[in-house]
């Protein structure tokens, strides 16, 4: 876990990339987050909901229809099912980002948690008790690294 001195950017005001570099890459994907940091963002903002099997998945909408090639509510699909979807947002980006997958919160923490601040927005489409338990598990796994 980063020392407390690293919890805030050195310069203020800070630029926090909403859903990553979502104007230039599919929102809430690892590509969007990496590009945001390359473009000079001080931190990342992302949205999380739970899969049917209780895994925190990074996606804004409660349904898959807008940003993936899937259909239906996120919470009705297991992580394995969600990982089979393409989140490359072909309607907006064509084939440039084909093959992008919905990341889990743990995957984002592993890729960027030691590099930048991450603002996690837990969406209210799911049971708040399950959401809190899932958040604690992810944060505990990340904090021990």
Secondary structure, 3 states (H helix, E strand, C coil): CCCHHHCCCCCCCCCEEECCCCCCCCCCCHHHHHHHHHCCCCEEEEEEEECCCCCEEECCCCECCCCCCCCCEHHHCCHHHHHCCCCCCHHHHCCCCCCCCCCEHHHHHHHHCCCCEEEEEECCCCCHHHHHHHHHHHHHHHHCC
